[in-house]
Amino acid sequence: MNKIAQIFETLDYGPAPEGPDQANAWLESHGRAFGHFIDGKWTKPGTTFASDNPATGKTLAQITDGTAEDVDKAVKAARAAFKGWSGLSGYERGKYLYAIARAIQKHARLFAVLETMDNGKPIRESRDIDIPLVARHFYHHAGWAQHLDREFPGHVPYGVCGQIIPWNFPLLMLAWKIAPALAAGNTVILKPAEFTSLTALLFAEICERAGLPKGVVNIVTGAGETGQAIVAHEGIDKIAFTGSTEVGKAIRAATAGSGKGLSLELGGKSPYIVFEDADIDSAIEGLVDAIWFNQGQVCCAGSRLLVQESIEERFITKLKLRMASLRVGDPLDKSVDIGALVAPVQVERIRDLMQRGLAEGAVVYEPDGAIPSVGCFLKPALVTNVSPANTLVAEEIFGPVLVAMSFRTPEEAVALANNTKYGLAATVWSENINLALDIAPKIKAGVVWINGTNNFDAAVGFGGYKESGFGREGGREGMAAYLKPVWEKDLKAATAPKAAAPKFDNPLDNGHLDQTAKMYIGGKQARPDSGYSRAVYGPNGNLVGEVGDGNRKDIRNAVEAARGALSWGNSTAHARAQILYFLAENLDYRRDEFAERIKAQTGKSGTAEVAASVERLFAFAAWADKYDGAVHNPPLRAVAAAMVEPIGVMGIVAGPDLPLLGSIALIAPALAMGNPVVLVPSETAPLSVTDLYQAIETSDVPNGVINIVTGDAASLAKTLAEHDGVDALWFMGSSQASTMVEKASITNVKQTWTSRGLGYDLTDRQKFEGDYFLAKATQIKNVWIPYGA
């Protein structure tokens, strides 16, 4: 039988190797040793480490291990370049980004081959997915640069941005970060992963060829210590990090109190949900892409298969047949499906996790067939017989390992999907579009793909919920992450109110019965767990009243009540608006009473503050049904619906001044967007908020939506920051207390906003009646919906 007949008999693919010659020639042109790219120039190689080809184990080049001094030089270069770069018109910056995009397209094959040699991913993925998306990001952000002033009026770039990227998508992650940063007018210091620095260094050459001004882009290579030097450098204004949740938490702690902007795109354990009416063959092909794309080394990999019980057996049988046809081998071979993992240490980590899962009762299936004896290769694996507590279900494996569980009802599917500390992405597979669109908003993830997976585009934001981080890359929200309001640059330190020496008056001298201000938790007034009260004094030291001294248990009870009221976020925006209007109406009805209370606590007329509080409630009631999403049109047969969603339970700690407005200005946007809140009112003048209980009760506010705990602001803020049931925390207070709050927030990577001791004038309607707080009270979920027969 001749060869052609044999091929038709077996349907085996013959080898289709991609030539590495040009990539090797480029490496040789640098003597296979690289320094850093700083201030438009190449430094001489310093202390180096090897960058190896994971498919062969052979060293490709020596990479310089950056020092704190190298980072400092790069920061100085970026700072020197910032004024000129940010001073260019958006059109001028856009031309540079356009030139970079063109140059990447011209050298697309070189980038693809070099990426595959350095990373181990199949050449088909580098060539057909990664590199085209890199060019797309620079083209897209060239357009943002030109329209920046029109679309983001009153905003300015942060300044110098430190960017740290992982090894799974080396060039694509670079593009996701550098393109929007440059479009906004920032300058950057980027550290690629130590395993995969080569395409970032080739990109530096592209910057040279495009004539990018010196110092605008600086590439500093190195290991973890180099990244630490970038995070710690006082001359850097914003940090953007993609990588593990563990490292992301360390960066959050290291930047606490610094005032640096921070974006974190962290780990994931994404569910892949298949309903019984799904096109099973299509769902299996999608699953191959979801979990075995890039050897499973994808933060949003569909690593948890949830398949409806009625089709489970048939689906698993077909999946095993498909796994048997996957080809593992030389990633430069265009017929290979699964290439090499990035490094031996990654292979060993996956094997260790697999052993733990097996010890806990998991059953592992791997298809027959050999894999290369040299290099970092693993077979695709399917894990069954697992509970949600199994290590392989709970932990991010970051390898070609799929864990499978079944479900009976849509409600159970959602519960299993959300039973994770992560919230990056999810896939829903169903021929019933009504079912799919019902499930998508219920999944706590930043991206949901319907009848598809791993769809990415520069026009569509990407990022996670919960311990998958915060911030977005791509789209309008990704552009906004590299900008800040211009007025924030001019904030001065807040002036702390002065307290008079207390006087111990007889409370009966005022002719009224003594009043007790309690906590307000779950729609009921509650005595403090501590059994202690705190005195509230007026400006002359006279006793105005007493409030409960809240503690950890009071916060715990308030958070439980708030989590029980998360359905507030599912109510219609119109309904939320009506309730806020009603609350404003009831507050206005008692305006004289509230004004007198403010005067008693502060000595100042409270009339204007009460009026401003009523107006602020009206303003955010009006926003409730107007601050909404968008529909993106990426360059494929799909639309992406950008849905504005509440963050969840929000802890809000008001500042000491503005007894009423200081709390209303913060809770109103949070409530309008659907977040239940735990409020700690002004520590020194809390009675204006404890007086609010009756207005809340008569305004149809559902129980648990507003919870109020009085007491020491800093200690209660720390408890809120440490509580895993709190999803976001806003704190107005001193610089030291703000630092403490940001450090304590790492437990579940909650989103924080702190005043850092600066004077935020909440009476300013122009600044604080719009999207400043609305954006911080929401997160964007992008739901990809394919169309066409």
SULLIN-V824466 format. One line per field, one symbol per residue. phi: phi as a letter, one per 40 degrees, with the letter a starting at -180 (. if undefined). psi: psi as a letter, one per 30 degrees, with the letter a starting at -180 (. if undefined). Layout:
phi->???
psi->???
This chain:
phi->.ccccccccbfccccbccccdccccccccbgfabccbbfgbcccdbcbbcbbcccbgcccabbcccbcccccccccccccccdccccccdccccccccccdcccccbcccdcccccccbgcdccccccbccdcccdccccccccdcbccccbcgbbcchcbcbbbcccbdcccdcdccdcccdchcbbbbbccccacccccccdccccccgdddgcbbbbcicccccccccccccbcabbbbiccdcdcccdcccdgcgccabbbbcaaccbcbcccccccccccccdccbbcfggcbcbdccbcbbcdcbdccccccccccccccbbidcccccccbccccadcccccccccccccccchcbbbbcchcbdcbhcbbccbbbbfbbdccdccccccfacbbbbbbabbdcccccccccaccacaabbbacccccccccdccccacbbbbfaafcbaccbcbibbfcchagbbggccccccbbacccccbcbccccccbcccbbccccccgbccbbcccbbggbcbccccgbbbcbbcccgcccibbcccbdcccdccccccccbccdcccccccccccccccccccccbcccccccccccbgbdcdccccccccccccccccdbbcbcabcbccacabbccccbcchcbcbbccccfdbcdcccccccccdcgccbbbbcdccbcccccccdcccccbgcddgcbbbbciccccccccccccccbcaabbbaccccccdccccccdbfccbbbcfgccccccccccbbbcdcdcccbbbbbbcbcahc
psi->kleeeeefefgkklkikkkgeeeeeeeefgghkkaljkhglklkkbkllkjljffffkkelkkkjkleeeeeeeeeeeeefeeeefflleeeeeeeeeeeeeeeeeheeeeeeeeeeeeflkeeeeefdeeeeeeeeeeefeeeeegeeefikgllleckkkkklafeieeeeeeeeeeeeeefgllljkjlkffifefeeeeeeeeeefgkkkfekkjjlaaeeeeeeeefkfgkfkkkkkaleeeeeeeeeefkffgklkkkjallikkjkjlfgljeeeeeeeeeeefgkhggikfgkifjkjkkefgeeeeeeeeeeeeffkkkajffkfgkekbkleleeeeeeeeeeeeeeefgglkkkklllllkfklikklkkkkahllffkefeekjehahkkkkllleleeeeeeeefilflhellkkjkfjeeeefeeeffkilfkkkkhllhkkkffkkklllbggalllklaeeeeffgllkefffgklkkkkkkklkkkiljffffglkkkjjaljkhgkkklkefgllkkjkafggkkeaklkjlaeeeeeeeeeeeffgffefflleeeeeeeeeeeeeeeefgeeeeeeeeeeefflkgeeeeeeeeeeeeefeefegfiaaljlilhlilljjjkjllebkkkkjllflieeefeefefeeeeeggkkljkjakefiffeefffeeeefgggkkkfekkkklajeeeeeeeeefkffkflkkkjaleeeeeeeeefffeghlkkklfhglijjffjeeeggbgefeefgllkkjjkjllk.
